[in-house]
Amino acid sequence: MYNQAFHKEELSQYSFLITGGAGFIGSNIVDYLIKYGAGKVRVLDNYLTGRKSNIEKYLDLPNFEMIEGDICDLEVCRKACADIDFVSHQAALGSVPRSIKHPEKTNAINVSGFLNMVIAASENKVKRFVYASSSSVYGDSLALPKIEDQTGKPLSPYAVSKYTNELYANVFADIYGLEICGLRYFNIFGPKQDPNGAYAAVIPIFIDKSIQEETVYIDGDGEQTRDFTFVENAVQANVKAFFAVGSEIKKQVFNIAVGENFSVNQIYNTIQDCLGKNNKPSYRESRKGDVKDSLADITKAEKILGYSPGVRFEEGIKKTIDFFKPEPAVK
């Protein structure tokens, strides 16, 4: 991946902190920064949902530093932000169902942990703080496509936590002068996304189960739609948000998606086609807290960040399948 650079600046003169850098999206951002010669790449992760294997190959590099620690510890956050130019805050406890089951843990990590990070970044006078928000903040709004200034009521503790991040971001921009902006991710998928566990996302589950010839379960009737977005597009958004110029960037949030939506049934059928299979899924009860349809308007990100999704849905599915396919046995 990343045959195309998303920046014009010389990255060797800057230091970057990626919280949750051993996780799915975070480690993909790390891959990009290392590939293009960042001066310093520091990762803060406690491996709660991240995996050491995602960043292990960088541990001995002179421009890479790993801090194993928790964003719920303010002193750890202060240490991580020291001498850093740009922060990409990806650390969070994801998943709507998990937040419904564990609202207290979701709040501790996603809200209190976020607050610790913006305090530490503000004290250390970082140049810019870019954080992961979520399309879940649109809540019960039925309007399509989703436009940044038209949100509804949150439908889950996870959505509340991400909306609270956006409120804190505004306060820290206004009161403390922190250069901060949020990226509302729409159903990011791709290499390094974990297919295992009770709260795994649908695309890695569908791919992994299909490869293993195991039953795939679809929640509800499968006609719910999402603006599925390949992870390379999320990486692009983070990099462009680091360096976007002008007062318009400060305390803004941006939809990060493709601007196309597909049903879960379409997702499943596309994966079957790409794998050359024709297995039938099994349908079960819908999940609480899920929205029915989601589609992003990405005009604002295109205009202010210069964002342009380079990988569309089907190409992203093929790249993800290539990642998950087992290596052929050596004869």
C-alpha positions in Angstrom: 0.0 0.0 0.0 0.8 3.7 0.0 2.4 3.9 -3.5 1.1 7.4 -3.5 2.3 10.0 -1.0 -0.4 12.1 0.7 1.9 14.9 1.8 4.3 17.4 0.2 6.2 18.2 3.4 9.5 16.7 4.4 8.5 14.3 7.2 12.0 13.8 8.5 11.8 17.2 10.3 8.7 16.2 12.3 7.9 13.9 15.3 4.6 12.0 15.4 2.7 10.3 18.2 0.1 7.6 17.3 -2.0 6.5 20.2 -3.4 3.1 19.6 -0.6 2.7 17.1 -0.6 -1.1 17.5 -4.2 -1.3 16.5 -5.9 -1.6 13.2 -6.0 2.0 11.9 -3.2 3.3 14.0 -0.7 0.7 12.8 -1.6 1.5 9.2 -0.8 5.2 9.9 2.5 4.0 11.4 3.3 2.1 8.2 2.8 5.2 6.1 4.9 7.4 8.3 7.8 4.9 8.5 7.7 4.3 4.8 8.0 8.0 4.0 10.8 8.7 6.5 9.2 10.5 9.5 11.8 11.9 11.8 10.2 10.2 14.9 7.3 7.9 15.2 6.2 7.2 18.7 3.4 4.7 19.5 1.4 4.7 22.8 -0.6 1.5 23.2 -1.5 -0.9 26.0 -2.3 -3.8 23.7 -5.9 -4.0 25.0 -7.2 -4.3 21.4 -3.9 -3.6 19.5 -1.4 -6.3 18.6 2.4 -6.2 19.0 2.7 -8.0 15.7 1.4 -5.0 13.9 4.4 -2.9 14.8 7.0 -5.4 15.8 9.1 -5.0 12.6 9.7 -1.3 13.6 10.9 -1.8 17.2 14.6 -1.7 16.4 14.4 1.3 14.1 16.2 4.5 15.3 13.2 6.7 14.4 10.6 4.5 16.2 9.7 4.4 19.8 7.2 2.3 21.6 5.6 3.3 24.9 3.5 0.6 26.4 1.0 2.5 28.5 -2.6 3.5 29.1 -4.3 6.8 28.0 -6.3 6.5 31.3 -3.0 7.5 33.0 -2.4 11.3 32.6 1.3 11.0 33.4 1.8 8.5 30.7 0.0 10.8 28.2 2.3 13.7 29.3 5.3 11.5 28.7 4.0 10.4 25.3 3.3 14.0 24.1 6.8 15.3 25.1 8.7 16.8 22.1 5.9 15.8 19.6 4.8 17.9 16.7 1.7 16.0 15.6 -0.7 13.6 17.4 -3.0 11.1 15.7 -5.3 9.9 18.5 -6.6 6.5 17.5 -6.7 4.8 20.9 -10.3 3.9 21.9 -12.5 1.1 22.9 -14.5 0.5 19.7 -17.8 -1.3 19.0 -21.4 -0.3 19.7 -22.4 -3.6 21.2 -19.3 -3.6 23.5 -20.2 -0.1 24.7 -23.8 -1.3 25.5 -22.4 -4.1 27.6 -19.5 -2.1 29.1 -20.6 1.6 29.2 -18.3 2.4 32.2 -15.2 1.0 30.4 -16.1 2.8 27.2 -16.4 6.1 29.0 -13.2 5.6 31.0 -11.1 5.0 27.8 -12.9 7.1 25.2 -13.9 10.1 27.3 -11.5 10.3 30.3 -8.6 8.9 28.1 -9.3 11.5 25.4 -9.4 14.3 28.0 -6.0 13.1 29.3 -4.6 13.2 25.8 -5.8 16.7 25.0 -4.5 18.0 28.3 -1.1 16.5 27.7 -1.0 17.7 24.1 -2.0 21.2 25.1 0.7 21.3 27.8 3.3 20.1 25.4 2.2 22.6 22.7 1.9 20.1 19.9 1.4 21.7 16.4 -1.8 19.8 15.7 -4.0 17.1 17.4 -6.0 14.9 15.0 -8.5 12.5 16.6 -10.7 9.7 15.5 -14.4 10.4 15.8 -17.2 8.3 14.4 -20.2 8.3 12.1 -22.1 7.0 15.1 -22.5 10.6 16.3 -25.2 11.0 13.7 -27.4 8.8 15.9 -31.1 8.8 15.1 -30.9 11.3 12.3 -32.5 9.8 9.2 -31.1 12.5 6.8 -28.9 11.1 4.0 -26.2 11.9 3.1 -24.8 12.7 6.5 -23.5 16.3 6.8 -21.2 17.4 9.6 -23.5 20.0 11.2 -26.6 17.9 11.1 -26.5 15.2 13.9 -29.2 13.4 15.8 -29.3 11.9 19.3 -26.6 9.2 20.0 -28.0 5.7 20.1 -25.2 4.0 22.2 -22.6 4.7 24.9 -20.0 4.5 22.1 -21.7 7.3 20.2 -22.0 9.4 23.3 -18.3 9.0 24.0 -17.3 10.1 20.5 -19.7 13.0 20.5 -18.2 14.0 23.9 -14.7 14.0 22.3 -16.0 16.6 19.8 -17.4 18.8 22.6 -14.1 18.6 24.5 -12.2 19.4 21.2 -14.1 22.6 20.8 -13.4 23.7 24.4 -9.7 22.9 24.2 -9.4 24.8 20.9 -11.2 27.9 22.3 -9.8 28.0 25.8 -6.3 26.4 25.5 -5.6 27.3 21.8 -5.1 23.6 20.9 -4.9 23.0 17.1 -7.4 20.2 16.9 -9.7 18.5 14.4 -11.7 15.3 14.3 -12.3 12.7 11.6 -15.7 11.0 11.6 -14.8 7.6 10.3 -17.4 5.6 8.3 -17.0 1.8 8.7 -13.2 1.6 8.1 -12.0 -1.8 6.9 -8.8 -3.3 5.5 -5.6 -5.2 6.3 -4.7 -5.7 10.0 -8.4 -5.5 11.1 -8.9 -8.3 13.7 -11.5 -10.9 12.6 -11.6 -12.5 16.0 -13.4 -11.7 19.2 -17.0 -11.0 20.1 -16.9 -7.4 18.8 -15.1 -7.8 15.4 -16.3 -5.9 12.4 -18.4 -7.5 9.7 -15.9 -7.4 6.8 -13.0 -9.2 8.4 -15.5 -11.7 10.0 -17.1 -12.4 6.6 -13.7 -12.8 4.9 -12.2 -15.0 7.6 -15.3 -17.2 8.0 -15.7 -17.6 4.3 -12.1 -18.7 3.8 -12.5 -21.2 6.7 -15.8 -22.4 5.2 -17.6 -21.5 8.4 -21.1 -20.2 8.8 -21.4 -16.4 8.4 -24.1 -14.7 10.5 -25.8 -11.5 9.3 -27.7 -9.3 11.9 -31.2 -8.4 10.8 -32.2 -8.8 7.1 -28.8 -7.5 5.8 -30.4 -4.6 4.0 -28.9 -2.0 6.4 -26.4 0.1 4.4 -23.0 1.6 5.3 -20.4 3.8 3.6 -17.6 1.2 3.9 -14.3 2.9 3.7 -10.9 1.3 3.0 -8.2 2.0 5.6 -5.9 3.7 3.2 -8.4 6.5 2.8 -8.4 7.0 6.6 -4.6 7.1 6.6 -4.8 9.8 3.9 -7.2 11.8 5.9 -4.9 11.8 9.0 -1.8 12.8 7.0 -3.7 15.6 5.2 -5.2 16.8 8.5 -1.7 17.1 10.0 -0.7 19.6 7.4 -3.8 21.3 6.2 -3.4 25.1 6.4 -5.8 27.9 7.3 -8.1 28.8 10.2 -10.8 26.5 8.8 -9.1 23.4 10.1 -9.3 24.3 13.8 -11.9 22.5 15.9 -13.6 21.1 12.8 -14.9 17.6 12.2 -14.8 15.9 8.8 -16.6 12.9 7.4 -14.1 10.4 6.2 -15.7 8.0 3.8 -16.2 7.3 0.1 -19.6 8.8 -0.5 -21.1 5.5 -1.6 -23.1 3.0 0.5 -23.7 -0.7 0.2 -25.9 -3.1 2.1 -24.5 -5.8 4.3 -25.9 -8.4 1.8 -24.0 -6.7 -1.0 -20.8 -6.9 1.1 -21.3 -10.6 1.7 -22.0 -11.3 -1.9 -19.0 -9.3 -3.1 -16.8 -11.3 -0.8 -18.2 -14.6 -2.0 -17.6 -13.5 -5.6 -14.0 -12.4 -5.0 -13.3 -15.8 -3.2 -15.1 -17.8 -5.9 -17.5 -19.2 -3.4 -21.3 -19.4 -3.1 -22.0 -20.1 0.5 -25.3 -18.9 2.0 -25.3 -16.8 5.2 -27.5 -17.3 8.3 -29.6 -14.4 9.4 -30.3 -13.5 13.1 -31.8 -10.8 15.2 -30.8 -7.2 14.6 -28.4 -5.5 17.1 -29.4 -2.8 19.5 -27.9 0.6 18.9 -27.3 0.1 15.2 -28.4 2.7 12.7 -30.4 1.5 9.6 -28.6 3.5 6.9 -25.4 5.5 6.6 -24.0 7.6 3.8 -21.4 10.4 4.0 -21.2 13.7 2.3 -17.4 14.2 2.0 -17.5 17.7 0.5 -16.1 19.4 3.5 -13.1 17.1 3.8 -12.5 17.4 0.1 -12.5 21.2 0.2 -10.6 21.9 3.5 -8.3 18.9 3.8 -7.8 18.1 0.1 -9.1 14.6 0.9 -9.9 12.4 -2.1 -10.7 8.7 -1.4 -8.3 6.8 -3.7 -9.6 3.2 -3.0 -13.2 2.4 -3.8 -15.2 -0.4 -2.2 -14.5 -3.4 -4.5 -10.8 -2.7 -4.8 -10.6 -2.4 -1.0 -12.4 -5.7 -0.6 -9.9 -7.4 -2.9 -6.9 -5.9 -1.1 -8.3 -7.0 2.2 -8.9 -10.5 1.0 -5.3 -10.7 -0.2 -4.2 -9.8 3.3 -6.3 -12.5 5.0 -5.7 -15.3 2.5 -3.4 -17.9 3.9 0.1 -18.2 2.3 0.2 -21.1 -0.1 2.0 -24.1 1.3 5.7 -24.5 0.2 6.2 -27.8 -1.6 
